[in-house]
Amino acid sequence: MEEAYQHKSVFKGSVAKVLNAGVNAAVHSYDATSDALIKVVKVVQKAPVLPQKAAGVFCAGLGAMWPSEIKEVEAIINEYEIKIIALYVEIGKEEAKCSDDENPLCWSV
């Protein structure tokens, strides 16, 4: 009875050690990767101008956008939103002009 208990205890202890080692390895690799990424970001921030080719690879590879590009895209989106709102207003005006019998947007069966 005691041997079976001791055997289970040894088995559980070894499983715990293996899991602990695996988790420790994962944590260390995460720490190393994050530290390396932080160092790369600091170097990139200190660089006055990235060479055009390197900047293209960096942006294209990670799918990142420069802040100026983000502002341009947001401006374009805002223009489209204003145009869409204006179209909804026009649709509402046209709908208000028509009677219920003539309303092209009313699909009664």
Backbone as XML, in Angstrom:
<?xml version="1.0"?>
<chain id="A" units="angstrom">
  <residue number="1" name="MET">
    <atom name="N" x="0.820" y="-1.181" z="0.000"/>
    <atom name="CA" x="0.000" y="0.000" z="0.000"/>
    <atom name="C" x="0.874" y="1.259" z="0.000"/>
  </residue>
  <residue number="2" name="GLU">
    <atom name="N" x="1.856" y="1.251" z="0.878"/>
    <atom name="CA" x="2.755" y="2.399" z="0.959"/>
    <atom name="C" x="3.594" y="2.530" z="-0.305"/>
  </residue>
  <residue number="3" name="GLU">
    <atom name="N" x="3.958" y="1.404" z="-0.927"/>
    <atom name="CA" x="4.739" y="1.454" z="-2.157"/>
    <atom name="C" x="3.919" y="2.077" z="-3.288"/>
  </residue>
  <residue number="4" name="ALA">
    <atom name="N" x="2.641" y="1.739" z="-3.358"/>
    <atom name="CA" x="1.778" y="2.306" z="-4.396"/>
    <atom name="C" x="1.639" y="3.812" z="-4.192"/>
  </residue>
  <residue number="5" name="TYR">
    <atom name="N" x="1.477" y="4.210" z="-2.928"/>
    <atom name="CA" x="1.366" y="5.641" z="-2.620"/>
    <atom name="C" x="2.661" y="6.362" z="-2.978"/>
  </residue>
  <residue number="6" name="GLN">
    <atom name="N" x="3.786" y="5.729" z="-2.632"/>
    <atom name="CA" x="5.080" y="6.340" z="-2.922"/>
    <atom name="C" x="5.314" y="6.413" z="-4.435"/>
  </residue>
  <residue number="7" name="HIS">
    <atom name="N" x="4.868" y="5.366" z="-5.145"/>
    <atom name="CA" x="5.024" y="5.346" z="-6.594"/>
    <atom name="C" x="4.210" y="6.480" z="-7.230"/>
  </residue>
  <residue number="8" name="LYS">
    <atom name="N" x="2.959" y="6.682" z="-6.771"/>
    <atom name="CA" x="2.126" y="7.759" z="-7.282"/>
    <atom name="C" x="2.731" y="9.115" z="-6.946"/>
  </residue>
  <residue number="9" name="SER">
    <atom name="N" x="3.285" y="9.208" z="-5.775"/>
    <atom name="CA" x="3.886" y="10.459" z="-5.329"/>
    <atom name="C" x="5.095" y="10.804" z="-6.197"/>
  </residue>
  <residue number="10" name="VAL">
    <atom name="N" x="5.918" y="9.811" z="-6.524"/>
    <atom name="CA" x="7.086" y="10.033" z="-7.377"/>
    <atom name="C" x="6.633" y="10.423" z="-8.778"/>
  </residue>
  <residue number="11" name="PHE">
    <atom name="N" x="5.587" y="9.744" z="-9.274"/>
    <atom name="CA" x="5.073" y="10.041" z="-10.603"/>
    <atom name="C" x="4.541" y="11.475" z="-10.660"/>
  </residue>
  <residue number="12" name="LYS">
    <atom name="N" x="3.747" y="11.860" z="-9.688"/>
    <atom name="CA" x="3.193" y="13.216" z="-9.644"/>
    <atom name="C" x="4.305" y="14.253" z="-9.509"/>
  </residue>
  <residue number="13" name="GLY">
    <atom name="N" x="5.307" y="13.946" z="-8.722"/>
    <atom name="CA" x="6.426" y="14.867" z="-8.557"/>
    <atom name="C" x="7.189" y="15.059" z="-9.847"/>
  </residue>
  <residue number="14" name="SER">
    <atom name="N" x="7.397" y="13.962" z="-10.580"/>
    <atom name="CA" x="8.132" y="14.078" z="-11.845"/>
    <atom name="C" x="7.300" y="14.824" z="-12.889"/>
  </residue>
  <residue number="15" name="VAL">
    <atom name="N" x="6.002" y="14.586" z="-12.913"/>
    <atom name="CA" x="5.142" y="15.326" z="-13.848"/>
    <atom name="C" x="5.175" y="16.813" z="-13.511"/>
  </residue>
  <residue number="16" name="ALA">
    <atom name="N" x="5.124" y="17.127" z="-12.237"/>
    <atom name="CA" x="5.165" y="18.522" z="-11.808"/>
    <atom name="C" x="6.485" y="19.167" z="-12.209"/>
  </residue>
  <residue number="17" name="LYS">
    <atom name="N" x="7.591" y="18.439" z="-12.081"/>
    <atom name="CA" x="8.890" y="18.991" z="-12.467"/>
    <atom name="C" x="8.959" y="19.254" z="-13.969"/>
  </residue>
  <residue number="18" name="VAL">
    <atom name="N" x="8.416" y="18.332" z="-14.764"/>
    <atom name="CA" x="8.424" y="18.492" z="-16.216"/>
    <atom name="C" x="7.578" y="19.704" z="-16.616"/>
  </residue>
  <residue number="19" name="LEU">
    <atom name="N" x="6.377" y="19.811" z="-16.033"/>
    <atom name="CA" x="5.517" y="20.949" z="-16.342"/>
    <atom name="C" x="6.161" y="22.264" z="-15.906"/>
  </residue>
  <residue number="20" name="ASN">
    <atom name="N" x="6.785" y="22.256" z="-14.748"/>
    <atom name="CA" x="7.450" y="23.448" z="-14.239"/>
    <atom name="C" x="8.591" y="23.855" z="-15.165"/>
  </residue>
  <residue number="21" name="ALA">
    <atom name="N" x="9.358" y="22.892" z="-15.635"/>
    <atom name="CA" x="10.458" y="23.195" z="-16.554"/>
    <atom name="C" x="9.926" y="23.759" z="-17.874"/>
  </residue>
  <residue number="22" name="GLY">
    <atom name="N" x="8.838" y="23.190" z="-18.355"/>
    <atom name="CA" x="8.245" y="23.682" z="-19.604"/>
    <atom name="C" x="7.743" y="25.109" z="-19.474"/>
  </residue>
  <residue number="23" name="VAL">
    <atom name="N" x="7.076" y="25.396" z="-18.378"/>
    <atom name="CA" x="6.574" y="26.749" z="-18.147"/>
    <atom name="C" x="7.732" y="27.727" z="-17.977"/>
  </residue>
  <residue number="24" name="ASN">
    <atom name="N" x="8.757" y="27.323" z="-17.260"/>
    <atom name="CA" x="9.933" y="28.183" z="-17.093"/>
    <atom name="C" x="10.581" y="28.489" z="-18.439"/>
  </residue>
  <residue number="25" name="ALA">
    <atom name="N" x="10.671" y="27.486" z="-19.301"/>
    <atom name="CA" x="11.251" y="27.696" z="-20.626"/>
    <atom name="C" x="10.403" y="28.676" z="-21.436"/>
  </residue>
  <residue number="26" name="ALA">
    <atom name="N" x="9.091" y="28.530" z="-21.349"/>
    <atom name="CA" x="8.200" y="29.434" z="-22.082"/>
    <atom name="C" x="8.334" y="30.866" z="-21.561"/>
  </residue>
  <residue number="27" name="VAL">
    <atom name="N" x="8.422" y="31.028" z="-20.263"/>
    <atom name="CA" x="8.552" y="32.358" z="-19.675"/>
    <atom name="C" x="9.880" y="32.990" z="-20.061"/>
  </residue>
  <residue number="28" name="HIS">
    <atom name="N" x="10.944" y="32.219" z="-20.014"/>
    <atom name="CA" x="12.253" y="32.754" z="-20.386"/>
    <atom name="C" x="12.298" y="33.142" z="-21.861"/>
  </residue>
  <residue number="29" name="SER">
    <atom name="N" x="11.708" y="32.322" z="-22.724"/>
    <atom name="CA" x="11.708" y="32.665" z="-24.153"/>
    <atom name="C" x="10.862" y="33.905" z="-24.405"/>
  </residue>
  <residue number="30" name="TYR">
    <atom name="N" x="9.748" y="34.055" z="-23.702"/>
    <atom name="CA" x="8.926" y="35.257" z="-23.834"/>
    <atom name="C" x="9.702" y="36.492" z="-23.373"/>
  </residue>
  <residue number="31" name="ASP">
    <atom name="N" x="10.369" y="36.372" z="-22.231"/>
    <atom name="CA" x="11.160" y="37.499" z="-21.722"/>
    <atom name="C" x="12.266" y="37.893" z="-22.697"/>
  </residue>
  <residue number="32" name="ALA">
    <atom name="N" x="12.963" y="36.905" z="-23.230"/>
    <atom name="CA" x="14.047" y="37.191" z="-24.162"/>
    <atom name="C" x="13.515" y="37.859" z="-25.429"/>
  </residue>
  <residue number="33" name="THR">
    <atom name="N" x="12.390" y="37.364" z="-25.936"/>
    <atom name="CA" x="11.803" y="37.937" z="-27.142"/>
    <atom name="C" x="11.334" y="39.363" z="-26.899"/>
  </residue>
  <residue number="34" name="SER">
    <atom name="N" x="10.658" y="39.590" z="-25.784"/>
    <atom name="CA" x="10.165" y="40.941" z="-25.507"/>
    <atom name="C" x="11.326" y="41.910" z="-25.276"/>
  </residue>
  <residue number="35" name="ASP">
    <atom name="N" x="12.365" y="41.464" z="-24.597"/>
    <atom name="CA" x="13.538" y="42.323" z="-24.406"/>
    <atom name="C" x="14.186" y="42.677" z="-25.740"/>
  </residue>
  <residue number="36" name="ALA">
    <atom name="N" x="14.314" y="41.690" z="-26.613"/>
    <atom name="CA" x="14.910" y="41.937" z="-27.926"/>
    <atom name="C" x="14.050" y="42.903" z="-28.733"/>
  </residue>
  <residue number="37" name="LEU">
    <atom name="N" x="12.739" y="42.740" z="-28.677"/>
    <atom name="CA" x="11.846" y="43.627" z="-29.414"/>
    <atom name="C" x="11.930" y="45.052" z="-28.875"/>
  </residue>
  <residue number="38" name="ILE">
    <atom name="N" x="12.000" y="45.190" z="-27.573"/>
    <atom name="CA" x="12.125" y="46.520" z="-26.965"/>
    <atom name="C" x="13.426" y="47.187" z="-27.418"/>
  </residue>
  <residue number="39" name="LYS">
    <atom name="N" x="14.525" y="46.417" z="-27.465"/>
    <atom name="CA" x="15.796" y="46.979" z="-27.919"/>
    <atom name="C" x="15.719" y="47.410" z="-29.382"/>
  </residue>
  <residue number="40" name="VAL">
    <atom name="N" x="15.065" y="46.611" z="-30.207"/>
    <atom name="CA" x="14.922" y="46.963" z="-31.624"/>
    <atom name="C" x="14.109" y="48.243" z="-31.767"/>
  </residue>
  <residue number="41" name="VAL">
    <atom name="N" x="13.031" y="48.353" z="-31.017"/>
    <atom name="CA" x="12.199" y="49.556" z="-31.094"/>
    <atom name="C" x="12.986" y="50.783" z="-30.648"/>
  </residue>
  <residue number="42" name="LYS">
    <atom name="N" x="13.788" y="50.657" z="-29.601"/>
    <atom name="CA" x="14.593" y="51.786" z="-29.137"/>
    <atom name="C" x="15.616" y="52.207" z="-30.189"/>
  </residue>
  <residue number="43" name="VAL">
    <atom name="N" x="16.238" y="51.240" z="-30.840"/>
    <atom name="CA" x="17.217" y="51.561" z="-31.877"/>
    <atom name="C" x="16.534" y="52.242" z="-33.050"/>
  </residue>
  <residue number="44" name="VAL">
    <atom name="N" x="15.363" y="51.746" z="-33.430"/>
    <atom name="CA" x="14.635" y="52.336" z="-34.561"/>
    <atom name="C" x="14.208" y="53.758" z="-34.212"/>
  </residue>
  <residue number="45" name="GLN">
    <atom name="N" x="13.798" y="53.982" z="-32.979"/>
    <atom name="CA" x="13.387" y="55.327" z="-32.584"/>
    <atom name="C" x="14.560" y="56.296" z="-32.584"/>
  </residue>
  <residue number="46" name="LYS">
    <atom name="N" x="15.747" y="55.825" z="-32.240"/>
    <atom name="CA" x="16.921" y="56.692" z="-32.212"/>
    <atom name="C" x="17.470" y="56.978" z="-33.602"/>
  </residue>
  <residue number="47" name="ALA">
    <atom name="N" x="17.203" y="56.086" z="-34.552"/>
    <atom name="CA" x="17.717" y="56.277" z="-35.910"/>
    <atom name="C" x="17.046" y="57.500" z="-36.523"/>
  </residue>
  <residue number="48" name="PRO">
    <atom name="N" x="17.824" y="58.416" z="-37.084"/>
    <atom name="CA" x="17.223" y="59.633" z="-37.646"/>
    <atom name="C" x="16.290" y="59.316" z="-38.813"/>
  </residue>
  <residue number="49" name="VAL">
    <atom name="N" x="16.752" y="58.517" z="-39.723"/>
    <atom name="CA" x="15.933" y="58.127" z="-40.865"/>
    <atom name="C" x="16.304" y="56.698" z="-41.233"/>
  </residue>
  <residue number="50" name="LEU">
    <atom name="N" x="15.300" y="55.868" z="-41.325"/>
    <atom name="CA" x="15.576" y="54.508" z="-41.781"/>
    <atom name="C" x="15.790" y="54.533" z="-43.288"/>
  </residue>
  <residue number="51" name="PRO">
    <atom name="N" x="16.709" y="53.740" z="-43.772"/>
    <atom name="CA" x="16.826" y="53.634" z="-45.224"/>
    <atom name="C" x="15.488" y="53.193" z="-45.820"/>
  </residue>
  <residue number="52" name="GLN">
    <atom name="N" x="15.198" y="53.657" z="-47.003"/>
    <atom name="CA" x="13.886" y="53.416" z="-47.607"/>
    <atom name="C" x="13.578" y="51.929" z="-47.741"/>
  </residue>
  <residue number="53" name="LYS">
    <atom name="N" x="14.564" y="51.154" z="-48.120"/>
    <atom name="CA" x="14.345" y="49.726" z="-48.311"/>
    <atom name="C" x="14.040" y="49.054" z="-46.973"/>
  </residue>
  <residue number="54" name="ALA">
    <atom name="N" x="14.784" y="49.392" z="-45.948"/>
    <atom name="CA" x="14.560" y="48.803" z="-44.629"/>
    <atom name="C" x="13.205" y="49.222" z="-44.077"/>
  </residue>
  <residue number="55" name="ALA">
    <atom name="N" x="12.828" y="50.462" z="-44.296"/>
    <atom name="CA" x="11.529" y="50.933" z="-43.824"/>
    <atom name="C" x="10.408" y="50.186" z="-44.530"/>
  </residue>
  <residue number="56" name="GLY">
    <atom name="N" x="10.582" y="49.963" z="-45.825"/>
    <atom name="CA" x="9.560" y="49.220" z="-46.571"/>
    <atom name="C" x="9.419" y="47.795" z="-46.092"/>
  </residue>
  <residue number="57" name="VAL">
    <atom name="N" x="10.531" y="47.140" z="-45.829"/>
    <atom name="CA" x="10.485" y="45.767" z="-45.325"/>
    <atom name="C" x="9.860" y="45.742" z="-43.946"/>
  </residue>
  <residue number="58" name="PHE">
    <atom name="N" x="10.241" y="46.700" z="-43.106"/>
    <atom name="CA" x="9.710" y="46.737" z="-41.742"/>
    <atom name="C" x="8.209" y="46.961" z="-41.765"/>
  </residue>
  <residue number="59" name="CYS">
    <atom name="N" x="7.759" y="47.895" z="-42.558"/>
    <atom name="CA" x="6.324" y="48.209" z="-42.602"/>
    <atom name="C" x="5.545" y="47.107" z="-43.321"/>
  </residue>
  <residue number="60" name="ALA">
    <atom name="N" x="6.064" y="46.637" z="-44.426"/>
    <atom name="CA" x="5.344" y="45.630" z="-45.182"/>
    <atom name="C" x="5.313" y="44.305" z="-44.437"/>
  </residue>
  <residue number="61" name="GLY">
    <atom name="N" x="6.392" y="43.981" z="-43.759"/>
    <atom name="CA" x="6.437" y="42.701" z="-43.064"/>
    <atom name="C" x="5.514" y="42.635" z="-41.870"/>
  </residue>
  <residue number="62" name="LEU">
    <atom name="N" x="5.374" y="43.736" z="-41.148"/>
    <atom name="CA" x="4.542" y="43.738" z="-39.954"/>
    <atom name="C" x="3.158" y="44.313" z="-40.208"/>
  </residue>
  <residue number="63" name="GLY">
    <atom name="N" x="2.938" y="44.868" z="-41.372"/>
    <atom name="CA" x="1.648" y="45.457" z="-41.672"/>
    <atom name="C" x="1.414" y="46.745" z="-40.904"/>
  </residue>
  <residue number="64" name="ALA">
    <atom name="N" x="2.479" y="47.430" z="-40.549"/>
    <atom name="CA" x="2.358" y="48.663" z="-39.788"/>
    <atom name="C" x="2.208" y="49.837" z="-40.738"/>
  </residue>
  <residue number="65" name="MET">
    <atom name="N" x="1.698" y="50.930" z="-40.205"/>
    <atom name="CA" x="1.555" y="52.148" z="-40.981"/>
    <atom name="C" x="2.212" y="53.282" z="-40.209"/>
  </residue>
  <residue number="66" name="TRP">
    <atom name="N" x="2.758" y="54.229" z="-40.949"/>
    <atom name="CA" x="3.332" y="55.401" z="-40.322"/>
    <atom name="C" x="2.202" y="56.310" z="-39.852"/>
  </residue>
  <residue number="67" name="PRO">
    <atom name="N" x="2.444" y="57.129" z="-38.834"/>
    <atom name="CA" x="1.387" y="58.023" z="-38.334"/>
    <atom name="C" x="0.815" y="58.953" z="-39.399"/>
  </residue>
  <residue number="68" name="SER">
    <atom name="N" x="1.655" y="59.428" z="-40.305"/>
    <atom name="CA" x="1.142" y="60.314" z="-41.362"/>
    <atom name="C" x="0.187" y="59.553" z="-42.282"/>
  </residue>
  <residue number="69" name="GLU">
    <atom name="N" x="0.493" y="58.292" z="-42.567"/>
    <atom name="CA" x="-0.395" y="57.479" z="-43.397"/>
    <atom name="C" x="-1.708" y="57.219" z="-42.680"/>
  </residue>
  <residue number="70" name="ILE">
    <atom name="N" x="-1.638" y="56.996" z="-41.379"/>
    <atom name="CA" x="-2.851" y="56.753" z="-40.595"/>
    <atom name="C" x="-3.756" y="57.978" z="-40.655"/>
  </residue>
  <residue number="71" name="LYS">
    <atom name="N" x="-3.164" y="59.175" z="-40.521"/>
    <atom name="CA" x="-3.957" y="60.406" z="-40.581"/>
    <atom name="C" x="-4.599" y="60.566" z="-41.949"/>
  </residue>
  <residue number="72" name="GLU">
    <atom name="N" x="-3.870" y="60.236" z="-43.006"/>
    <atom name="CA" x="-4.423" y="60.340" z="-44.356"/>
    <atom name="C" x="-5.600" y="59.393" z="-44.531"/>
  </residue>
  <residue number="73" name="VAL">
    <atom name="N" x="-5.454" y="58.168" z="-44.078"/>
    <atom name="CA" x="-6.523" y="57.183" z="-44.201"/>
    <atom name="C" x="-7.736" y="57.611" z="-43.373"/>
  </residue>
  <residue number="74" name="GLU">
    <atom name="N" x="-7.509" y="58.118" z="-42.167"/>
    <atom name="CA" x="-8.621" y="58.578" z="-41.335"/>
    <atom name="C" x="-9.342" y="59.756" z="-41.991"/>
  </residue>
  <residue number="75" name="ALA">
    <atom name="N" x="-8.597" y="60.647" z="-42.645"/>
    <atom name="CA" x="-9.218" y="61.779" z="-43.347"/>
    <atom name="C" x="-10.093" y="61.282" z="-44.490"/>
  </residue>
  <residue number="76" name="ILE">
    <atom name="N" x="-9.605" y="60.314" z="-45.237"/>
    <atom name="CA" x="-10.386" y="59.744" z="-46.342"/>
    <atom name="C" x="-11.647" y="59.078" z="-45.805"/>
  </residue>
  <residue number="77" name="ILE">
    <atom name="N" x="-11.513" y="58.335" z="-44.716"/>
    <atom name="CA" x="-12.674" y="57.677" z="-44.110"/>
    <atom name="C" x="-13.693" y="58.711" z="-43.663"/>
  </residue>
  <residue number="78" name="ASN">
    <atom name="N" x="-13.230" y="59.802" z="-43.046"/>
    <atom name="CA" x="-14.149" y="60.863" z="-42.615"/>
    <atom name="C" x="-14.882" y="61.481" z="-43.802"/>
  </residue>
  <residue number="79" name="GLU">
    <atom name="N" x="-14.181" y="61.687" z="-44.920"/>
    <atom name="CA" x="-14.829" y="62.222" z="-46.119"/>
    <atom name="C" x="-15.928" y="61.280" z="-46.602"/>
  </residue>
  <residue number="80" name="TYR">
    <atom name="N" x="-15.631" y="59.985" z="-46.642"/>
    <atom name="CA" x="-16.637" y="59.012" z="-47.076"/>
    <atom name="C" x="-17.825" y="58.972" z="-46.114"/>
  </residue>
  <residue number="81" name="GLU">
    <atom name="N" x="-17.567" y="59.080" z="-44.813"/>
    <atom name="CA" x="-18.665" y="59.087" z="-43.847"/>
    <atom name="C" x="-19.572" y="60.294" z="-44.066"/>
  </residue>
  <residue number="82" name="ILE">
    <atom name="N" x="-18.986" y="61.459" z="-44.348"/>
    <atom name="CA" x="-19.788" y="62.665" z="-44.616"/>
    <atom name="C" x="-20.626" y="62.469" z="-45.883"/>
  </residue>
  <residue number="83" name="LYS">
    <atom name="N" x="-20.019" y="61.884" z="-46.923"/>
    <atom name="CA" x="-20.762" y="61.628" z="-48.154"/>
    <atom name="C" x="-21.911" y="60.650" z="-47.915"/>
  </residue>
  <residue number="84" name="ILE">
    <atom name="N" x="-21.686" y="59.623" z="-47.106"/>
    <atom name="CA" x="-22.726" y="58.634" z="-46.810"/>
    <atom name="C" x="-23.877" y="59.289" z="-46.049"/>
  </residue>
  <residue number="85" name="ILE">
    <atom name="N" x="-23.552" y="60.132" z="-45.079"/>
    <atom name="CA" x="-24.596" y="60.829" z="-44.319"/>
    <atom name="C" x="-25.410" y="61.720" z="-45.258"/>
  </residue>
  <residue number="86" name="ALA">
    <atom name="N" x="-24.729" y="62.419" z="-46.172"/>
    <atom name="CA" x="-25.433" y="63.273" z="-47.128"/>
    <atom name="C" x="-26.366" y="62.440" z="-48.009"/>
  </residue>
  <residue number="87" name="LEU">
    <atom name="N" x="-25.931" y="61.251" z="-48.412"/>
    <atom name="CA" x="-26.796" y="60.381" z="-49.221"/>
    <atom name="C" x="-28.017" y="59.921" z="-48.428"/>
  </residue>
  <residue number="88" name="TYR">
    <atom name="N" x="-27.834" y="59.605" z="-47.145"/>
    <atom name="CA" x="-28.980" y="59.238" z="-46.311"/>
    <atom name="C" x="-29.964" y="60.400" z="-46.198"/>
  </residue>
  <residue number="89" name="VAL">
    <atom name="N" x="-29.452" y="61.613" z="-46.095"/>
    <atom name="CA" x="-30.326" y="62.787" z="-46.038"/>
    <atom name="C" x="-31.118" y="62.917" z="-47.338"/>
  </residue>
  <residue number="90" name="GLU">
    <atom name="N" x="-30.441" y="62.749" z="-48.474"/>
    <atom name="CA" x="-31.130" y="62.823" z="-49.759"/>
    <atom name="C" x="-32.202" y="61.741" z="-49.882"/>
  </residue>
  <residue number="91" name="ILE">
    <atom name="N" x="-31.897" y="60.535" z="-49.433"/>
    <atom name="CA" x="-32.873" y="59.451" z="-49.475"/>
    <atom name="C" x="-34.076" y="59.804" z="-48.610"/>
  </residue>
  <residue number="92" name="GLY">
    <atom name="N" x="-33.824" y="60.368" z="-47.450"/>
    <atom name="CA" x="-34.926" y="60.777" z="-46.572"/>
    <atom name="C" x="-35.783" y="61.850" z="-47.203"/>
  </residue>
  <residue number="93" name="LYS">
    <atom name="N" x="-35.158" y="62.828" z="-47.869"/>
    <atom name="CA" x="-35.913" y="63.888" z="-48.542"/>
    <atom name="C" x="-36.790" y="63.311" z="-49.647"/>
  </residue>
  <residue number="94" name="GLU">
    <atom name="N" x="-36.224" y="62.421" z="-50.452"/>
    <atom name="CA" x="-36.990" y="61.813" z="-51.542"/>
    <atom name="C" x="-38.140" y="60.974" z="-50.998"/>
  </residue>
  <residue number="95" name="GLU">
    <atom name="N" x="-37.886" y="60.276" z="-49.920"/>
    <atom name="CA" x="-38.919" y="59.442" z="-49.328"/>
    <atom name="C" x="-40.042" y="60.310" z="-48.762"/>
  </residue>
  <residue number="96" name="ALA">
    <atom name="N" x="-39.688" y="61.462" z="-48.213"/>
    <atom name="CA" x="-40.700" y="62.355" z="-47.646"/>
    <atom name="C" x="-41.559" y="62.989" z="-48.737"/>
  </residue>
  <residue number="97" name="LYS">
    <atom name="N" x="-41.021" y="63.183" z="-49.936"/>
    <atom name="CA" x="-41.776" y="63.782" z="-51.036"/>
    <atom name="C" x="-42.875" y="62.852" z="-51.550"/>
  </residue>
  <residue number="98" name="CYS">
    <atom name="N" x="-42.632" y="61.555" z="-51.496"/>
    <atom name="CA" x="-43.554" y="60.587" z="-52.064"/>
    <atom name="C" x="-44.661" y="60.261" z="-51.079"/>
  </residue>
  <residue number="99" name="SER">
    <atom name="N" x="-45.841" y="59.940" z="-51.636"/>
    <atom name="CA" x="-46.901" y="59.432" z="-50.770"/>
    <atom name="C" x="-46.637" y="57.956" z="-50.525"/>
  </residue>
  <residue number="100" name="ASP">
    <atom name="N" x="-47.396" y="57.369" z="-49.631"/>
    <atom name="CA" x="-47.174" y="55.952" z="-49.308"/>
    <atom name="C" x="-47.405" y="55.053" z="-50.510"/>
  </residue>
  <residue number="101" name="ASP">
    <atom name="N" x="-48.302" y="55.458" z="-51.411"/>
    <atom name="CA" x="-48.574" y="54.633" z="-52.598"/>
    <atom name="C" x="-47.427" y="54.704" z="-53.600"/>
  </residue>
  <residue number="102" name="GLU">
    <atom name="N" x="-46.772" y="55.864" z="-53.659"/>
    <atom name="CA" x="-45.704" y="56.057" z="-54.627"/>
    <atom name="C" x="-44.322" y="55.767" z="-54.065"/>
  </residue>
  <residue number="103" name="ASN">
    <atom name="N" x="-44.242" y="55.458" z="-52.794"/>
    <atom name="CA" x="-42.944" y="55.334" z="-52.123"/>
    <atom name="C" x="-42.150" y="54.156" z="-52.692"/>
  </residue>
  <residue number="104" name="PRO">
    <atom name="N" x="-41.040" y="54.433" z="-53.352"/>
    <atom name="CA" x="-40.245" y="53.342" z="-53.927"/>
    <atom name="C" x="-39.500" y="52.519" z="-52.862"/>
  </residue>
  <residue number="105" name="LEU">
    <atom name="N" x="-39.365" y="53.076" z="-51.681"/>
    <atom name="CA" x="-38.634" y="52.350" z="-50.642"/>
    <atom name="C" x="-39.546" y="51.505" z="-49.778"/>
  </residue>
  <residue number="106" name="CYS">
    <atom name="N" x="-40.843" y="51.622" z="-49.956"/>
    <atom name="CA" x="-41.791" y="50.865" z="-49.149"/>
    <atom name="C" x="-42.211" y="49.629" z="-49.923"/>
  </residue>
  <residue number="107" name="TRP">
    <atom name="N" x="-41.869" y="48.485" z="-49.452"/>
    <atom name="CA" x="-42.159" y="47.230" z="-50.136"/>
    <atom name="C" x="-43.274" y="46.506" z="-49.425"/>
  </residue>
  <residue number="108" name="SER">
    <atom name="N" x="-44.464" y="46.916" z="-49.621"/>
    <atom name="CA" x="-45.569" y="46.202" z="-48.974"/>
    <atom name="C" x="-46.048" y="45.126" z="-49.918"/>
  </residue>
  <residue number="109" name="VAL">
    <atom name="N" x="-46.431" y="44.000" z="-49.357"/>
    <atom name="CA" x="-46.839" y="42.871" z="-50.184"/>
    <atom name="C" x="-48.333" y="42.793" z="-50.237"/>
  </residue>
</chain>
